[in-house]
Amino acid sequence: MLYLWLKALHIIAVVCWFAGLFYLPRLFVYHAMSEDQTSRDRFCIMERKLYRGIMMPSMIATVMLGMAIIKMNPALFSTGGWLHAKLALALLLVGYHFMCGAQLKRFADAGNTHSHKFFRWFNEIPVLFLVTIVILVVIKPF
């Protein structure tokens, strides 16, 4: 029963994390388009609160719960390459998360050099991760 609770909590943490991964780059789009200091300051506050208050705890919970699931069921590693691919993508997603954090700091320091068009493309990266990870977990193609 504990295993099922861990899986449920892992999925909840993933959903919360992805909500932030989808929304923060969208805030970057609007931040890059803002022209007045009041708007820029407001975006900095929103971005910081989203990153620290939702995204970071959700990412940590996702990783910790995932590790607990694997520890409870180490046989998952022998079920095929799908889990290894998922874990590799999850590691890359953690890297994307920290790239968002670095970009947040650039905005806060008024050092952003990217246009809103860049962030529109940057915003699509988590979608590719989500689609691929869900397919790997559900279909287990290899």
N, C-alpha and C positions, 0 to 999 in steps of 0.2 A: 504494500500500500504506500509506503514511503517513496518508493521509486516513482509511482504514478503522480504523487504530489510534487516531487522534484521536476518531473517532466512538465506538469501543468504550470508550475511557477517559472520554469525556464521559458516556456512559450509566452507567458505574460511579460516577462522581462524583455524578451526579444521584441515583442510588439511595442512596448514602451520605448525601447532603444531606437527602433526603426522610425517611430513617430518623430523623435528628435532628429534622426539622420535625414529624414525627408524635410523637416521644417527649418532646421538651421541654415542649410544652403539657400533655401527660399528667402529667409531673412537677409542673407548675404546679397541676394539679387536686389532687394529693395534698399538695402543699406548702400550698395554701390550706386544706386540711382538717386539717393537722397542728396539734396542740394543745400539744406540749411543745417546749422549746428544742432538745433533742438532735435531734429529728426535723427541725426547721427548719434547723438547722446542716447536717445530713446532706444535705438537699435542696439547699441552697445549693451545697455542694461538688459534688454530682452534676450540677446544672444548669450550673455554671460549667465543669466538665470536658467535658461534652457540647458546650456551645456553643463553647468555645475549641479543644477538641481534635479534634472531629469535624465540627461544623457549619460553622465558619468556613473551615477548609481545604477542605472539600467544596464550599462555595459558591464560593470563589475558583477552585478547579479547574474547576467547572462553567462559570463565566463565561469563564475564560481559554480552555478547550478549545473552547467554543462560538464564541468570537471567532476562534480559529485555524481552525475548520472553515469559517466564513464567509469568512475571508481566503483559504483555499485554493480555495473554490468560490463566488466572488461572484455567479455566475449564479443562486444560490438566491434572491436578492432579486427576480429577475424571474419566478420561477415562480408567483407568486400572493401573495395577501394572508395566506395561512396563516402564513408565516414572520414577517411583521410582527406578527400577532396573538400568535404564540408569544413573540416577543421582548418585546412589551408585557406579557404575563402574567409572563414571567420577571423583568422589572423590578419588577412589583408583588410578586412572590414575594421578591425581594431586600428590598423594603420590609417585608414580613411578617417576614422573618428578623431585621431590625434592630429591629422592634417586640418580637420575642421577647427580644432582647438588652436592650432597655430594661426590659422586665418583669423579667428576671433581676436587673437592678440594683435595681429596686424591692423585690424580695423580699430581696436581700442587705442593703438598708438598712432593712428592716422597714417599708417604706412601701407594701406592697400594699393596694389598696382593693377588689379584685375577689373575688367568691366563687368557690367551686369550680364552681358552675353556669356562670358566665361562661366559665371556662376549658374546660369541656366543649364549649361552642359554639365557642370560639376554636380548639380542637383540630381542628375539622372543616374549617377554611378551606383547609389544604394539600391535602386530598382533592379539593376542587373544582378547585383549580389543576392537580393531577396529571391528573385525568380530562380536563379541557379541553385541556391541553397534549398529552397522548397522542393524543387524537382529532384535534387539528390536525395533528400530525406524521404520523400514519398515514393518515388519510382525506384530508387536504388538501382540505377542503370548498370553499375559494375561493382 
